[in-house]
Amino acid sequence: MPRLEWTQTAKSDLYAILEFIADDNVSAAQRLKNTIDKDTNHLLIFPSMGR
């Protein structure tokens, strides 16, 4: 299976977004993180998805 490599900028942006959301609602930030993880894993399994 292919690997997904996040750039350092993408990682920093994602963490900043999650921290911003978590300041107001920790569970919403966790749900968003879980959704992003799930959807990026789908892209690894089905790389043409969404095209």
C-alpha positions in Angstrom: 0.0 0.0 0.0 1.3 3.5 -0.8 2.3 5.8 2.0 0.9 9.3 2.7 3.6 11.8 3.5 2.5 15.1 5.0 4.7 18.1 4.5 5.9 19.9 7.6 3.8 22.8 6.6 0.7 20.7 6.2 1.4 19.1 9.6 1.8 22.5 11.2 -1.3 23.8 9.6 -3.4 20.8 10.7 -2.1 21.0 14.3 -2.8 24.8 14.4 -6.4 24.2 13.1 -7.0 21.4 15.6 -5.6 23.5 18.5 -7.8 26.4 17.5 -10.9 24.2 17.5 -9.9 22.4 20.7 -9.6 25.8 22.5 -13.4 25.9 22.2 -14.4 22.3 21.8 -12.0 19.4 22.4 -14.4 16.7 21.2 -15.0 18.5 18.0 -11.3 18.7 17.4 -10.9 15.0 18.0 -13.8 14.2 15.7 -12.2 16.4 12.9 -8.9 14.6 13.5 -10.6 11.2 13.2 -12.4 12.2 10.1 -9.2 13.5 8.4 -7.4 10.3 9.4 -10.2 8.1 8.1 -10.5 10.0 4.8 -6.7 10.1 4.1 -6.6 6.3 4.8 -9.4 5.9 2.2 -7.2 7.8 -0.3 -4.4 5.3 0.3 -6.7 2.4 -0.5 -8.5 4.1 -3.3 -6.1 6.7 -4.8 -8.4 7.7 -7.7 -11.3 8.5 -5.3 -12.6 12.0 -5.8 -11.2 12.5 -9.3 
